[in-house]
Amino acid sequence: MRASRPDCSKANKTHLLVRHPCSCTTYFVCLTDPPIPMECPSGLQFNETIQACDFAINVMCKPDADCPPTS
């Protein structure tokens, strides 16, 4: 995957979790350095708005354009 470290510059006191730029199911906890990678349970994607794993229909996630293709 493209980014080994997430962009935690968007993190603040109410939004400590940041989606992985190349994966809709992976996110980072930006509370420590380095940030901690986490994975959503099967069938769910990370929703930055609600800061939790959610059903894909609610997330509308698209990996960044410069991410490698997945098979």
Distance bins in CASP14 RR format, pairs under 12 A and 6 or more apart:
PFRMAT RR
TARGET T0000
AUTHOR 0000-0000-0000
RMODE 2
METHOD distances of the structure
MODEL  1
1 20 1 0 0 1 0 0 0 0 0 0 0
1 21 0 0 0 0 1 0 0 0 0 0 0
1 22 1 0 1 0 0 0 0 0 0 0 0
1 23 1 0 0 1 0 0 0 0 0 0 0
1 24 0 0 0 0 0 1 0 0 0 0 0
1 25 0 0 0 0 0 1 0 0 0 0 0
1 26 0 0 0 0 1 0 0 0 0 0 0
1 28 0 0 0 0 0 1 0 0 0 0 0
1 37 0 0 0 0 0 1 0 0 0 0 0
1 63 0 0 0 0 1 0 0 0 0 0 0
1 64 0 0 0 0 0 1 0 0 0 0 0
1 66 0 0 0 0 0 1 0 0 0 0 0
1 67 1 0 0 1 0 0 0 0 0 0 0
1 68 1 0 0 1 0 0 0 0 0 0 0
1 69 0 0 0 0 0 1 0 0 0 0 0
1 70 0 0 0 0 1 0 0 0 0 0 0
2 20 0 0 0 0 1 0 0 0 0 0 0
2 21 1 0 0 1 0 0 0 0 0 0 0
2 22 1 0 1 0 0 0 0 0 0 0 0
2 23 0 0 0 0 1 0 0 0 0 0 0
2 26 0 0 0 0 0 1 0 0 0 0 0
2 63 0 0 0 0 1 0 0 0 0 0 0
2 64 1 0 0 1 0 0 0 0 0 0 0
2 65 0 0 0 0 0 1 0 0 0 0 0
2 66 1 0 0 1 0 0 0 0 0 0 0
2 67 1 0 1 0 0 0 0 0 0 0 0
2 68 1 0 0 1 0 0 0 0 0 0 0
2 69 0 0 0 0 0 1 0 0 0 0 0
2 70 0 0 0 0 0 1 0 0 0 0 0
3 18 0 0 0 0 0 1 0 0 0 0 0
3 19 0 0 0 0 0 1 0 0 0 0 0
3 20 1 0 0 1 0 0 0 0 0 0 0
3 21 1 0 1 0 0 0 0 0 0 0 0
3 22 1 0 0 1 0 0 0 0 0 0 0
3 23 0 0 0 0 1 0 0 0 0 0 0
3 26 0 0 0 0 0 1 0 0 0 0 0
3 28 0 0 0 0 1 0 0 0 0 0 0
3 34 0 0 0 0 0 1 0 0 0 0 0
3 35 0 0 0 0 0 1 0 0 0 0 0
3 37 0 0 0 0 0 1 0 0 0 0 0
3 63 0 0 0 0 0 1 0 0 0 0 0
3 64 0 0 0 0 1 0 0 0 0 0 0
3 66 0 0 0 0 1 0 0 0 0 0 0
3 67 0 0 0 0 1 0 0 0 0 0 0
3 68 0 0 0 0 0 1 0 0 0 0 0
4 20 0 0 0 0 0 1 0 0 0 0 0
4 21 0 0 0 0 0 1 0 0 0 0 0
4 22 0 0 0 0 0 1 0 0 0 0 0
4 28 0 0 0 0 0 1 0 0 0 0 0
4 34 0 0 0 0 1 0 0 0 0 0 0
4 35 0 0 0 0 0 1 0 0 0 0 0
4 37 0 0 0 0 1 0 0 0 0 0 0
5 18 0 0 0 0 0 1 0 0 0 0 0
5 20 0 0 0 0 0 1 0 0 0 0 0
5 21 0 0 0 0 0 1 0 0 0 0 0
5 28 0 0 0 0 1 0 0 0 0 0 0
5 30 0 0 0 0 0 1 0 0 0 0 0
5 33 0 0 0 0 1 0 0 0 0 0 0
5 34 1 0 0 1 0 0 0 0 0 0 0
5 35 1 0 0 1 0 0 0 0 0 0 0
5 36 0 0 0 0 0 1 0 0 0 0 0
5 37 0 0 0 0 1 0 0 0 0 0 0
6 16 0 0 0 0 0 1 0 0 0 0 0
6 17 0 0 0 0 1 0 0 0 0 0 0
6 18 1 0 1 0 0 0 0 0 0 0 0
6 19 1 0 0 1 0 0 0 0 0 0 0
6 20 1 0 0 1 0 0 0 0 0 0 0
6 21 1 0 0 1 0 0 0 0 0 0 0
6 22 0 0 0 0 0 1 0 0 0 0 0
6 23 0 0 0 0 0 1 0 0 0 0 0
6 26 0 0 0 0 1 0 0 0 0 0 0
6 27 0 0 0 0 1 0 0 0 0 0 0
6 28 1 0 1 0 0 0 0 0 0 0 0
6 29 0 0 0 0 1 0 0 0 0 0 0
6 30 1 0 0 1 0 0 0 0 0 0 0
6 33 0 0 0 0 0 1 0 0 0 0 0
6 34 0 0 0 0 1 0 0 0 0 0 0
6 35 1 0 1 0 0 0 0 0 0 0 0
6 36 0 0 0 0 0 1 0 0 0 0 0
6 37 0 0 0 0 1 0 0 0 0 0 0
6 38 0 0 0 0 0 1 0 0 0 0 0
6 46 0 0 0 0 0 1 0 0 0 0 0
6 48 0 0 0 0 0 1 0 0 0 0 0
6 64 0 0 0 0 0 1 0 0 0 0 0
7 18 1 0 0 1 0 0 0 0 0 0 0
7 19 0 0 0 0 1 0 0 0 0 0 0
7 20 0 0 0 0 0 1 0 0 0 0 0
7 21 1 0 0 1 0 0 0 0 0 0 0
7 28 0 0 0 0 1 0 0 0 0 0 0
7 30 0 0 0 0 1 0 0 0 0 0 0
7 35 0 0 0 0 1 0 0 0 0 0 0
7 48 0 0 0 0 0 1 0 0 0 0 0
7 64 0 0 0 0 0 1 0 0 0 0 0
8 15 0 0 0 0 0 1 0 0 0 0 0
8 16 0 0 0 0 1 0 0 0 0 0 0
8 17 0 0 0 0 1 0 0 0 0 0 0
8 18 1 0 1 0 0 0 0 0 0 0 0
8 19 0 0 0 0 0 1 0 0 0 0 0
8 20 0 0 0 0 0 1 0 0 0 0 0
8 27 0 0 0 0 0 1 0 0 0 0 0
8 28 1 0 0 1 0 0 0 0 0 0 0
8 29 0 0 0 0 1 0 0 0 0 0 0
8 30 1 1 0 0 0 0 0 0 0 0 0
8 31 0 0 0 0 1 0 0 0 0 0 0
8 32 0 0 0 0 1 0 0 0 0 0 0
8 33 0 0 0 0 1 0 0 0 0 0 0
8 34 0 0 0 0 1 0 0 0 0 0 0
8 35 1 0 1 0 0 0 0 0 0 0 0
8 36 0 0 0 0 0 1 0 0 0 0 0
9 15 0 0 0 0 0 1 0 0 0 0 0
9 18 0 0 0 0 1 0 0 0 0 0 0
9 30 0 0 0 0 1 0 0 0 0 0 0
9 35 0 0 0 0 0 1 0 0 0 0 0
10 16 0 0 0 0 0 1 0 0 0 0 0
10 17 0 0 0 0 1 0 0 0 0 0 0
10 18 1 0 1 0 0 0 0 0 0 0 0
10 19 0 0 0 0 1 0 0 0 0 0 0
10 21 0 0 0 0 0 1 0 0 0 0 0
10 27 0 0 0 0 0 1 0 0 0 0 0
10 28 0 0 0 0 0 1 0 0 0 0 0
10 30 0 0 0 0 1 0 0 0 0 0 0
10 35 0 0 0 0 0 1 0 0 0 0 0
10 48 0 0 0 0 1 0 0 0 0 0 0
10 51 0 0 0 0 0 1 0 0 0 0 0
11 17 1 0 0 1 0 0 0 0 0 0 0
11 18 1 0 1 0 0 0 0 0 0 0 0
11 19 0 0 0 0 0 1 0 0 0 0 0
11 27 0 0 0 0 0 1 0 0 0 0 0
11 28 0 0 0 0 1 0 0 0 0 0 0
11 29 0 0 0 0 1 0 0 0 0 0 0
11 30 1 1 0 0 0 0 0 0 0 0 0
11 31 0 0 0 0 1 0 0 0 0 0 0
11 32 0 0 0 0 0 1 0 0 0 0 0
11 33 0 0 0 0 0 1 0 0 0 0 0
11 35 0 0 0 0 1 0 0 0 0 0 0
11 48 0 0 0 0 0 1 0 0 0 0 0
11 51 0 0 0 0 0 1 0 0 0 0 0
12 18 0 0 0 0 0 1 0 0 0 0 0
12 30 0 0 0 0 1 0 0 0 0 0 0
12 31 0 0 0 0 0 1 0 0 0 0 0
12 51 0 0 0 0 0 1 0 0 0 0 0
13 30 0 0 0 0 0 1 0 0 0 0 0
13 31 0 0 0 0 0 1 0 0 0 0 0
13 51 0 0 0 0 0 1 0 0 0 0 0
14 30 0 0 0 0 0 1 0 0 0 0 0
14 48 0 0 0 0 0 1 0 0 0 0 0
14 49 0 0 0 0 0 1 0 0 0 0 0
14 50 0 0 0 0 0 1 0 0 0 0 0
14 51 1 0 0 1 0 0 0 0 0 0 0
15 27 0 0 0 0 0 1 0 0 0 0 0
15 28 0 0 0 0 0 1 0 0 0 0 0
15 29 0 0 0 0 0 1 0 0 0 0 0
15 30 0 0 0 0 1 0 0 0 0 0 0
15 31 0 0 0 0 0 1 0 0 0 0 0
15 46 0 0 0 0 0 1 0 0 0 0 0
15 47 0 0 0 0 0 1 0 0 0 0 0
15 48 1 0 0 1 0 0 0 0 0 0 0
15 49 0 0 0 0 1 0 0 0 0 0 0
15 50 0 0 0 0 0 1 0 0 0 0 0
15 51 1 0 0 1 0 0 0 0 0 0 0
15 52 0 0 0 0 0 1 0 0 0 0 0
16 27 0 0 0 0 0 1 0 0 0 0 0
16 28 0 0 0 0 1 0 0 0 0 0 0
16 29 1 0 0 1 0 0 0 0 0 0 0
16 30 1 0 1 0 0 0 0 0 0 0 0
16 31 1 0 1 0 0 0 0 0 0 0 0
16 32 0 0 0 0 1 0 0 0 0 0 0
16 35 0 0 0 0 1 0 0 0 0 0 0
16 36 0 0 0 0 0 1 0 0 0 0 0
16 38 0 0 0 0 0 1 0 0 0 0 0
16 48 0 0 0 0 0 1 0 0 0 0 0
16 51 1 0 0 1 0 0 0 0 0 0 0
16 52 0 0 0 0 0 1 0 0 0 0 0
17 26 0 0 0 0 0 1 0 0 0 0 0
17 27 1 0 1 0 0 0 0 0 0 0 0
17 28 1 0 0 1 0 0 0 0 0 0 0
17 29 1 0 0 1 0 0 0 0 0 0 0
17 30 1 0 0 1 0 0 0 0 0 0 0
17 31 0 0 0 0 1 0 0 0 0 0 0
17 35 0 0 0 0 1 0 0 0 0 0 0
17 36 0 0 0 0 1 0 0 0 0 0 0
17 37 0 0 0 0 0 1 0 0 0 0 0
17 38 1 0 0 1 0 0 0 0 0 0 0
17 40 0 0 0 0 0 1 0 0 0 0 0
17 46 1 0 0 1 0 0 0 0 0 0 0
17 47 0 0 0 0 1 0 0 0 0 0 0
17 48 1 0 0 1 0 0 0 0 0 0 0
17 49 0 0 0 0 0 1 0 0 0 0 0
17 50 0 0 0 0 1 0 0 0 0 0 0
17 51 1 0 1 0 0 0 0 0 0 0 0
17 52 0 0 0 0 1 0 0 0 0 0 0
17 53 0 0 0 0 1 0 0 0 0 0 0
18 26 0 0 0 0 0 1 0 0 0 0 0
18 27 1 0 0 1 0 0 0 0 0 0 0
18 28 1 0 1 0 0 0 0 0 0 0 0
18 29 0 0 0 0 1 0 0 0 0 0 0
18 30 1 0 1 0 0 0 0 0 0 0 0
18 31 0 0 0 0 0 1 0 0 0 0 0
18 35 1 0 0 1 0 0 0 0 0 0 0
18 36 0 0 0 0 0 1 0 0 0 0 0
18 37 0 0 0 0 0 1 0 0 0 0 0
18 38 0 0 0 0 0 1 0 0 0 0 0
18 46 0 0 0 0 1 0 0 0 0 0 0
18 47 0 0 0 0 0 1 0 0 0 0 0
18 48 1 0 0 1 0 0 0 0 0 0 0
18 51 0 0 0 0 1 0 0 0 0 0 0
19 25 0 0 0 0 1 0 0 0 0 0 0
19 26 1 0 0 1 0 0 0 0 0 0 0
19 27 1 0 1 0 0 0 0 0 0 0 0
19 28 1 0 0 1 0 0 0 0 0 0 0
19 29 0 0 0 0 0 1 0 0 0 0 0
19 30 0 0 0 0 0 1 0 0 0 0 0
19 35 0 0 0 0 0 1 0 0 0 0 0
19 37 0 0 0 0 0 1 0 0 0 0 0
19 38 0 0 0 0 0 1 0 0 0 0 0
19 39 0 0 0 0 0 1 0 0 0 0 0
19 40 0 0 0 0 0 1 0 0 0 0 0
19 45 0 0 0 0 1 0 0 0 0 0 0
19 46 1 0 1 0 0 0 0 0 0 0 0
19 47 0 0 0 0 1 0 0 0 0 0 0
19 48 1 0 1 0 0 0 0 0 0 0 0
19 49 0 0 0 0 0 1 0 0 0 0 0
19 50 0 0 0 0 0 1 0 0 0 0 0
19 51 0 0 0 0 0 1 0 0 0 0 0
19 52 0 0 0 0 0 1 0 0 0 0 0
19 53 0 0 0 0 0 1 0 0 0 0 0
19 54 0 0 0 0 0 1 0 0 0 0 0
19 59 0 0 0 0 1 0 0 0 0 0 0
19 60 0 0 0 0 0 1 0 0 0 0 0
19 61 1 0 0 1 0 0 0 0 0 0 0
19 62 0 0 0 0 0 1 0 0 0 0 0
19 63 0 0 0 0 1 0 0 0 0 0 0
19 64 0 0 0 0 1 0 0 0 0 0 0
19 67 0 0 0 0 0 1 0 0 0 0 0
20 26 1 1 0 0 0 0 0 0 0 0 0
20 27 1 0 0 1 0 0 0 0 0 0 0
20 28 1 0 0 1 0 0 0 0 0 0 0
20 29 0 0 0 0 0 1 0 0 0 0 0
20 30 0 0 0 0 0 1 0 0 0 0 0
20 35 0 0 0 0 0 1 0 0 0 0 0
20 36 0 0 0 0 0 1 0 0 0 0 0
20 37 1 0 0 1 0 0 0 0 0 0 0
20 38 0 0 0 0 1 0 0 0 0 0 0
20 39 0 0 0 0 1 0 0 0 0 0 0
20 40 0 0 0 0 0 1 0 0 0 0 0
20 45 0 0 0 0 0 1 0 0 0 0 0
20 46 1 0 0 1 0 0 0 0 0 0 0
20 48 0 0 0 0 0 1 0 0 0 0 0
20 61 0 0 0 0 1 0 0 0 0 0 0
20 63 0 0 0 0 1 0 0 0 0 0 0
20 64 0 0 0 0 1 0 0 0 0 0 0
20 67 0 0 0 0 1 0 0 0 0 0 0
21 27 0 0 0 0 0 1 0 0 0 0 0
21 28 0 0 0 0 0 1 0 0 0 0 0
21 46 0 0 0 0 0 1 0 0 0 0 0
21 48 0 0 0 0 0 1 0 0 0 0 0
21 61 0 0 0 0 0 1 0 0 0 0 0
21 62 0 0 0 0 0 1 0 0 0 0 0
21 63 1 0 0 1 0 0 0 0 0 0 0
21 64 1 0 1 0 0 0 0 0 0 0 0
21 65 0 0 0 0 1 0 0 0 0 0 0
21 66 0 0 0 0 1 0 0 0 0 0 0
21 67 1 0 0 1 0 0 0 0 0 0 0
21 68 0 0 0 0 0 1 0 0 0 0 0
22 37 0 0 0 0 0 1 0 0 0 0 0
22 61 0 0 0 0 0 1 0 0 0 0 0
22 62 0 0 0 0 0 1 0 0 0 0 0
22 63 1 0 1 0 0 0 0 0 0 0 0
22 64 1 0 0 1 0 0 0 0 0 0 0
22 65 0 0 0 0 0 1 0 0 0 0 0
22 66 0 0 0 0 1 0 0 0 0 0 0
22 67 1 1 0 0 0 0 0 0 0 0 0
22 68 1 0 0 1 0 0 0 0 0 0 0
22 69 0 0 0 0 0 1 0 0 0 0 0
22 70 0 0 0 0 1 0 0 0 0 0 0
23 37 0 0 0 0 1 0 0 0 0 0 0
23 38 0 0 0 0 0 1 0 0 0 0 0
23 39 0 0 0 0 1 0 0 0 0 0 0
23 40 0 0 0 0 1 0 0 0 0 0 0
23 45 0 0 0 0 1 0 0 0 0 0 0
23 46 0 0 0 0 1 0 0 0 0 0 0
23 59 0 0 0 0 0 1 0 0 0 0 0
23 61 0 0 0 0 1 0 0 0 0 0 0
23 62 0 0 0 0 0 1 0 0 0 0 0
23 63 1 0 0 1 0 0 0 0 0 0 0
23 64 0 0 0 0 0 1 0 0 0 0 0
23 67 0 0 0 0 1 0 0 0 0 0 0
23 68 0 0 0 0 0 1 0 0 0 0 0
23 70 0 0 0 0 1 0 0 0 0 0 0
24 39 0 0 0 0 0 1 0 0 0 0 0
24 40 0 0 0 0 1 0 0 0 0 0 0
24 43 0 0 0 0 0 1 0 0 0 0 0
24 44 0 0 0 0 1 0 0 0 0 0 0
24 45 1 0 1 0 0 0 0 0 0 0 0
24 46 1 0 0 1 0 0 0 0 0 0 0
24 47 0 0 0 0 1 0 0 0 0 0 0
24 48 0 0 0 0 0 1 0 0 0 0 0
24 53 0 0 0 0 0 1 0 0 0 0 0
24 54 0 0 0 0 0 1 0 0 0 0 0
24 55 0 0 0 0 0 1 0 0 0 0 0
24 56 1 0 0 1 0 0 0 0 0 0 0
24 58 0 0 0 0 0 1 0 0 0 0 0
24 59 1 0 0 1 0 0 0 0 0 0 0
24 60 0 0 0 0 1 0 0 0 0 0 0
24 61 1 1 0 0 0 0 0 0 0 0 0
24 62 1 0 0 1 0 0 0 0 0 0 0
24 63 1 0 0 1 0 0 0 0 0 0 0
24 64 0 0 0 0 0 1 0 0 0 0 0
24 67 0 0 0 0 0 1 0 0 0 0 0
24 70 0 0 0 0 0 1 0 0 0 0 0
25 37 0 0 0 0 0 1 0 0 0 0 0
25 38 0 0 0 0 1 0 0 0 0 0 0
25 39 1 0 0 1 0 0 0 0 0 0 0
25 40 1 0 1 0 0 0 0 0 0 0 0
25 41 0 0 0 0 1 0 0 0 0 0 0
25 42 0 0 0 0 1 0 0 0 0 0 0
25 43 1 0 0 1 0 0 0 0 0 0 0
25 44 1 0 0 1 0 0 0 0 0 0 0
25 45 1 0 1 0 0 0 0 0 0 0 0
25 46 1 0 0 1 0 0 0 0 0 0 0
25 47 0 0 0 0 0 1 0 0 0 0 0
25 53 1 0 0 1 0 0 0 0 0 0 0
25 54 0 0 0 0 0 1 0 0 0 0 0
25 56 0 0 0 0 1 0 0 0 0 0 0
25 59 0 0 0 0 1 0 0 0 0 0 0
25 61 0 0 0 0 1 0 0 0 0 0 0
25 63 0 0 0 0 0 1 0 0 0 0 0
25 70 0 0 0 0 0 1 0 0 0 0 0
26 35 0 0 0 0 0 1 0 0 0 0 0
26 36 0 0 0 0 0 1 0 0 0 0 0
26 37 1 0 0 1 0 0 0 0 0 0 0
26 38 1 0 0 1 0 0 0 0 0 0 0
26 39 1 0 1 0 0 0 0 0 0 0 0
26 40 1 0 0 1 0 0 0 0 0 0 0
26 44 0 0 0 0 0 1 0 0 0 0 0
26 45 0 0 0 0 1 0 0 0 0 0 0
26 46 1 0 0 1 0 0 0 0 0 0 0
26 53 0 0 0 0 0 1 0 0 0 0 0
26 61 0 0 0 0 0 1 0 0 0 0 0
26 63 0 0 0 0 0 1 0 0 0 0 0
26 67 0 0 0 0 0 1 0 0 0 0 0
27 35 0 0 0 0 1 0 0 0 0 0 0
27 36 0 0 0 0 1 0 0 0 0 0 0
27 37 1 0 0 1 0 0 0 0 0 0 0
27 38 1 0 1 0 0 0 0 0 0 0 0
27 39 0 0 0 0 1 0 0 0 0 0 0
27 40 1 0 0 1 0 0 0 0 0 0 0
27 44 0 0 0 0 0 1 0 0 0 0 0
27 45 0 0 0 0 1 0 0 0 0 0 0
27 46 1 0 1 0 0 0 0 0 0 0 0
27 47 0 0 0 0 1 0 0 0 0 0 0
27 48 1 0 0 1 0 0 0 0 0 0 0
27 50 0 0 0 0 0 1 0 0 0 0 0
27 51 0 0 0 0 1 0 0 0 0 0 0
27 52 0 0 0 0 1 0 0 0 0 0 0
27 53 0 0 0 0 1 0 0 0 0 0 0
27 54 0 0 0 0 0 1 0 0 0 0 0
27 59 0 0 0 0 0 1 0 0 0 0 0
27 61 0 0 0 0 0 1 0 0 0 0 0
28 34 0 0 0 0 1 0 0 0 0 0 0
28 35 1 0 1 0 0 0 0 0 0 0 0
28 36 1 0 0 1 0 0 0 0 0 0 0
28 37 1 0 1 0 0 0 0 0 0 0 0
28 38 1 0 0 1 0 0 0 0 0 0 0
28 39 0 0 0 0 0 1 0 0 0 0 0
28 46 0 0 0 0 1 0 0 0 0 0 0
28 48 0 0 0 0 0 1 0 0 0 0 0
28 51 0 0 0 0 0 1 0 0 0 0 0
29 35 1 0 0 1 0 0 0 0 0 0 0
29 36 1 0 1 0 0 0 0 0 0 0 0
29 37 0 0 0 0 1 0 0 0 0 0 0
29 38 1 0 0 1 0 0 0 0 0 0 0
29 39 0 0 0 0 0 1 0 0 0 0 0
29 46 0 0 0 0 0 1 0 0 0 0 0
29 51 0 0 0 0 0 1 0 0 0 0 0
30 36 0 0 0 0 1 0 0 0 0 0 0
30 37 0 0 0 0 0 1 0 0 0 0 0
30 38 0 0 0 0 0 1 0 0 0 0 0
30 48 0 0 0 0 0 1 0 0 0 0 0
30 51 0 0 0 0 0 1 0 0 0 0 0
31 38 0 0 0 0 0 1 0 0 0 0 0
37 46 0 0 0 0 0 1 0 0 0 0 0
38 44 0 0 0 0 0 1 0 0 0 0 0
38 46 0 0 0 0 1 0 0 0 0 0 0
38 51 0 0 0 0 0 1 0 0 0 0 0
38 52 0 0 0 0 0 1 0 0 0 0 0
38 53 0 0 0 0 1 0 0 0 0 0 0
39 45 0 0 0 0 0 1 0 0 0 0 0
39 46 0 0 0 0 1 0 0 0 0 0 0
39 53 0 0 0 0 1 0 0 0 0 0 0
40 46 1 0 1 0 0 0 0 0 0 0 0
40 47 0 0 0 0 1 0 0 0 0 0 0
40 52 0 0 0 0 1 0 0 0 0 0 0
40 53 1 1 0 0 0 0 0 0 0 0 0
40 54 0 0 0 0 1 0 0 0 0 0 0
40 55 0 0 0 0 0 1 0 0 0 0 0
40 56 0 0 0 0 1 0 0 0 0 0 0
40 59 0 0 0 0 1 0 0 0 0 0 0
40 61 0 0 0 0 0 1 0 0 0 0 0
41 52 0 0 0 0 0 1 0 0 0 0 0
41 53 1 0 0 1 0 0 0 0 0 0 0
41 54 0 0 0 0 0 1 0 0 0 0 0
41 55 0 0 0 0 0 1 0 0 0 0 0
42 53 0 0 0 0 0 1 0 0 0 0 0
42 56 0 0 0 0 0 1 0 0 0 0 0
43 53 0 0 0 0 1 0 0 0 0 0 0
43 54 0 0 0 0 0 1 0 0 0 0 0
43 55 1 0 0 1 0 0 0 0 0 0 0
43 56 1 0 0 1 0 0 0 0 0 0 0
43 57 0 0 0 0 0 1 0 0 0 0 0
43 59 0 0 0 0 0 1 0 0 0 0 0
44 50 0 0 0 0 0 1 0 0 0 0 0
44 52 0 0 0 0 1 0 0 0 0 0 0
44 53 1 1 0 0 0 0 0 0 0 0 0
44 54 1 0 0 1 0 0 0 0 0 0 0
44 55 1 0 0 1 0 0 0 0 0 0 0
44 56 1 0 0 1 0 0 0 0 0 0 0
44 57 0 0 0 0 0 1 0 0 0 0 0
44 58 0 0 0 0 1 0 0 0 0 0 0
44 59 0 0 0 0 1 0 0 0 0 0 0
44 61 0 0 0 0 0 1 0 0 0 0 0
45 52 0 0 0 0 0 1 0 0 0 0 0
45 53 1 0 0 1 0 0 0 0 0 0 0
45 54 1 0 0 1 0 0 0 0 0 0 0
45 55 1 0 0 1 0 0 0 0 0 0 0
45 56 1 0 1 0 0 0 0 0 0 0 0
45 57 0 0 0 0 1 0 0 0 0 0 0
45 58 0 0 0 0 1 0 0 0 0 0 0
45 59 1 0 1 0 0 0 0 0 0 0 0
45 60 0 0 0 0 1 0 0 0 0 0 0
45 61 1 0 1 0 0 0 0 0 0 0 0
45 62 0 0 0 0 0 1 0 0 0 0 0
45 63 0 0 0 0 0 1 0 0 0 0 0
46 52 1 0 0 1 0 0 0 0 0 0 0
46 53 1 0 1 0 0 0 0 0 0 0 0
46 54 1 0 0 1 0 0 0 0 0 0 0
46 55 0 0 0 0 0 1 0 0 0 0 0
46 56 0 0 0 0 0 1 0 0 0 0 0
46 58 0 0 0 0 0 1 0 0 0 0 0
46 59 1 0 0 1 0 0 0 0 0 0 0
46 60 0 0 0 0 0 1 0 0 0 0 0
46 61 1 0 0 1 0 0 0 0 0 0 0
46 63 0 0 0 0 0 1 0 0 0 0 0
47 53 1 0 0 1 0 0 0 0 0 0 0
47 54 1 1 0 0 0 0 0 0 0 0 0
47 55 0 0 0 0 1 0 0 0 0 0 0
47 56 0 0 0 0 1 0 0 0 0 0 0
47 57 0 0 0 0 0 1 0 0 0 0 0
47 58 1 0 0 1 0 0 0 0 0 0 0
47 59 1 0 1 0 0 0 0 0 0 0 0
47 60 0 0 0 0 1 0 0 0 0 0 0
47 61 0 0 0 0 1 0 0 0 0 0 0
48 54 0 0 0 0 1 0 0 0 0 0 0
48 58 0 0 0 0 0 1 0 0 0 0 0
48 59 0 0 0 0 1 0 0 0 0 0 0
48 60 0 0 0 0 0 1 0 0 0 0 0
48 61 0 0 0 0 1 0 0 0 0 0 0
49 58 0 0 0 0 1 0 0 0 0 0 0
49 59 0 0 0 0 1 0 0 0 0 0 0
49 60 0 0 0 0 1 0 0 0 0 0 0
49 61 0 0 0 0 0 1 0 0 0 0 0
50 58 0 0 0 0 1 0 0 0 0 0 0
50 59 0 0 0 0 1 0 0 0 0 0 0
52 58 0 0 0 0 0 1 0 0 0 0 0
52 59 0 0 0 0 0 1 0 0 0 0 0
53 59 0 0 0 0 1 0 0 0 0 0 0
53 61 0 0 0 0 0 1 0 0 0 0 0
54 60 0 0 0 0 0 1 0 0 0 0 0
54 61 0 0 0 0 1 0 0 0 0 0 0
55 61 0 0 0 0 0 1 0 0 0 0 0
56 62 0 0 0 0 0 1 0 0 0 0 0
61 67 0 0 0 0 0 1 0 0 0 0 0
63 69 0 0 0 0 1 0 0 0 0 0 0
63 70 0 0 0 0 1 0 0 0 0 0 0
END
